[in-house]
Amino acid sequence: MIIMILRQTQNLSLLKRFVKFLRIDYERNLVTIDIVRYFGWWAHPLYYIIWTVVIPQPYESAELRFASTLFFIPFFFFKHYPDSFKPWLNLYWYLWLTLTLPVIFTYLMLMNDLSGMWLICETIMVMVFIIFIPNHLMLTILMFGGIAVAYWGYVQKTGVHLALTTEIVTYLLPLPMALLLGLLSIWTTKKGELTLKEKILHSLAGSIAHEMRNPLGQIRNCLNGIQNLLPKRYHEDTSEPCNGSRLDRIYELVGHGQMAVKRGVQIIDMVLGEIREKPISPESFTYLSAGRVTANALDEYGYESEQDRRRVHLDTQETFTFHGNETLFVFVLFNLLKNALFYFRTHPESEITVRLEKGAEHNRIFFRDTGPGIPSETLPHIFDNFYTTGKKGGTGLGLAYCKRVMQSFGGAIHCDSVEGKFTEFILSFPIVSDKAFKGFTDRIVSLGRNDFAGKRLLVVDDAPLYRTTLKAFLSPLEAEIDEAADGGEALELLAARHYDLVVMDLNMPKMNGYETVERIRRGEAGSEAAMTPVVAHSSEPAAIARNMSENAGMQAFLAKPCSQTKLITTLRAALHTLPDAHLASGLLAGRSVLLVDDSALNRDLLAMNFRDSKMDVTVSENAEEIIGILREKCFDILVTDIRMPGMDGLTLTRRIRSSDDPRLRRLPIIGISGAAEEEEAARKSGMDEFCVKTDSPALLLSAIARLLASPPSESSPVKFETPPDRPVTISSYGLSEEKTDDLIGVFIEEFRETPTSMHKAFVAGDTDSLLAEAHKLKGGAAMLGAEELRIAAEELETACRSIHSDGLAELVEKVNERLTAFSQRYC
């Protein structure tokens, strides 16, 4: 019995390895299949006409010729098959090739008595077959298998075996020679590719070391600067307090150190992208203000000295909007900056000027430095991969990658230079249509309205203009917005009223934003205000202000000025954060998270943050194996990337939500993406939360904590025979009993008409409205810890999303019964 089990296990292991091989091999064959599908279906019928009409042969077979065409039909739709079918489609591809080439050609050659014409065709077939199947083992098996099938067919058709005479052997001699020559050609080609790849990797290793030396050197300088600023460790010496300008300098050095780390990560991403030839995905693109992101990038760059910074000038009088990725755009600017700053020491009079220009056909950014210039013979090659000149040890990848980035934006990058005078890079961007930008803005505003409608916000700023601007940006959200001109006024308002979020200027007279938020977190405006999310909004250098505001207790940072979409996106991300880091950590400790992301770098960074919060982390790069993992082990939450090769996060979520396992259907799921506009698709697929990858990891941790605050752990299920005396979630946020009762009253009032609305939607067959009501109720019940009500609302939400809507009447009735029971319990 044990031996049988072991054999079955080995067989399953071999099958998995075979399927994995087919899946990987399919990716290699994609281009070939895509090309062959344009002629593979008509090639044999055409040959049939040639060999029967144009150059008649003694024997032809319409059945075999058209069988190849018939069996080729599935390849017309190969791009539309599910991911799970890819390995078997690859196997089908090999079987079709075997039928089409060795089987048909060998059979017809034998039936035509090994004529000279058919021996030539057979030799060509062998060469083509070798080209199509690069794997030597697979090639050998299929080639000889196909020939064997052809010979068997020949024997069945004629009733005789082929007699191997000296003449026939002479005729067949070119075939094994062609096979050996083909294999030798493949071997030498692969050997050459491996040698070239090895040389490139050696070059890259040295290049990466050179490129990383700069950011690592900046980190070292920052750490040395911090060490020199720290007070000496003498208990009796208080003459060197760590405050004021010294503390500001420490924050500045920490900020520059973080920028250096970011620069290092970008270099790694660039090199890996070039090695893997991975295209730049536009899925993370959004609409950006060229003036704002350029100004922020120039401010945040880690200059070696303030003198270097003063030699960099920016003209944004003609700013414009472009569609792209901010991180990639900043990489382009940083690369141009690094190259130009390299020559500052040898050319002390040189300067850098960055100018924006709007055009009728293209918008442009001109990056000009008055350094040594580029020789005319070098200029045509500067965007070539691995081409470097002037700087010893350069990668030769920076400008090539900049070109790829600009092309992915739909634009271009060019260079003009006069040796000894200047070098000017011109970044061209396509014009963004008013219709496209308005559509994007409308989507962001609509999402913001869903979150902020009916909520109360407080804008704190000593400048009336900024207060007016922010209120204008936020007015479409249908939120109540109050103003405060300084920190003291903000404390008074927070103590007197409930606010859902605060936007805080940092540099204000009387009491600045840092002190105000520190006093809020200490409870000076009340215990409720102490838990209110605060977003910093300032024109102070981001490298300093971002870290200082976070340490003061703020949840996000916005640089002044900012766009309406950036403002709304940031406020939405911060709305439901947990200001108390210890509270979030307490909710996460010991909980299990399954993380899915095809990027190794993203997986490592997120897993590190999860482990720092004492979470039990399991990671995977392949969404297709997640269902199996979830069935084998219980997890408290799933965090998945949205865009991945093969099965993406949206498909994965839909499969989980339609699972026959109730435990999986209730699993909290958070989607992560580089594009804010992915949120709508994420919500529709069944994800509970959505986070942007570029946001602070604290926002993702807060989202996880918020979801985990309500559902009971699968390992120790909690059963409520009757509703609990006090909702568990609200109390975990540290609110008073009186405030909890107030929130319960708000919940009951908010959903008082829900049973009537659900009934009308059900009668009208309006599943979209029914889905919206169920989703909204699920969120409110989760916040209050009304678990039975939350589960009922979730079941109704899942049913509304499914294709089959059987049982909706029972689910609507169930939700209404539990909502009524909850309301009666606390009225």
C-alpha angles and dihedrals in degrees: 000000000000090000090052091051091049091050091049090049091050091048091051090048091051091048091052091049091049092049090048090051091050091048094052092042090051090063089055091050097048096095092044093051091047091054098040093052089071094062108009094088097053102034098087095043088051091051089049090057092046094049094045103037112017101032106009115211128201092248135024134165120212089182093061095041095051092040087065090051092048094049090049094064095090090063091066087073100036093122092058100054119107118261092249089063095056098091092051092045088055090051090049088051091057093047091050091050090050092052094043098047120021097022100046098033095046093045093051091045090055093045090052091054095251093293119189092250092054094045088057090049091049091051091050089047091056092052093047092047090053090052093051096047111044095173107097097208094047090045093053094047095047096041096052092036090054092047090049092052090049092050091048089052090049092053091047091050099044102025092225136095123235111259110222102224124171089256093054092047088052090051093049096044095092091059100068088039090055090047093050093046090050092050091046090051091052092046094050091046092051091045090053091048091050091049092049091046091050091052091048092049091051089050091047093050091057092041094051090050089052094047094045091050090074099054092038089051089051090051090050091050091048092051091047090050092050091049091053092049096050114100117254114262102250114129093209095047113088097153093103107052115180098237143094116026092357092058090046089053091051091052090048092053091047089051093050090048090054090049089052090053089050090050090052092051090050090053090052091049090049094051094044091048092053094046093049092038086228112175119234106255117224091206091097094049121120137166113280137183107240092207094051099046092043092051092047092048094051090049094048098046113114102243118189091230143002088248090062090051091053090056091062115084131188130201112190100163090121102042121168143182124255136180113241149090117295095212092053093045091050088050090057092050093045091051092051090045093050092050093048096043089053089075098045093098095051093041105039093175095055121112138185123231123188115193131180121212132184117216140186094243104015138015116225144200116205115205108189130175127181094216130119096306127219124281113250093238091054098045098080092056104045093100094050119112114262093004113137135164138169096018116075113230098014118154097230085220103092100080092035089056091046088056091051091050094051092046090051087055088055091252139092144232124225134176133216120184142167113200111244094014117056150326120217126188116197116205111197123200129188117247113264110227119233089234094055094046093046090050091052093047092048091053092051092046091048092052090047092050090055090057102037106034108123094007126120123236131187121212113198117191135129091218113083090203093060092045090052092046094050092047090051091050092048099041095091089060091073092229126141108250125197127186135220125185097204144008095267092055090047091055091051093050093046091051092051103041142029116253127187095204140001128213106205130196111213105207108057133140121252095016122013126215096260094056092042094055093043089055090046091053090049088059099250089136093044136280093278094054089049088068096046115116115242127200118201115226115185147138091222115118106286094220089066104027097049094061095038092051092048091051090049090058105266122140103213142006128228122189119222123273105032136167124255092248093049090049094050094044092051094046091049091052091050097042098089100031123127108239092198106078091193090056091052091046091051091053092050102042112112095005119129123234129187111209122198121188131138091214112087091202093053091046093052095047095047093043089052091054091047093050090048085059090054093252124150104240130200117181134198135175096200122069092195092071095048098088090057092048091050092051092051098046136025118239130187094217143002122220112191137177111237101216114049134143114264109007111016128210093261093057091044091053093048090052092050093047091050094045120127088228110092090203091060093045089057094046110124110239128194120193121209126196142157091235122071091204090067089076097088092054090045093054093046092052090058103264115150097210139014129207132183114234093226092058121097114282086235089071091056091047090050091051090052092048091049092053094043093049090078116031115075119237116265090226092059108023118202117219122198113202086179130007112284120258092246127019106255099214100055092048090052088063090063097248122152122257090247092053091046089055089049091052091049088053090051090050093050092047092047093053098035092110095039096100091053092046092049092049092051092047092049094049090048092048090238100151092168092062090042089052092050092050092048093047093049092047091048091056094048093047091049091053090053095043092241091152101176091049091046092052092049092049091047092051090052091047091051092048091051090053095049124089092237113061098187114144097025092130092057092046093049090050091048092052093048092049093052093044090051091047091050092049093048091048094057103029 
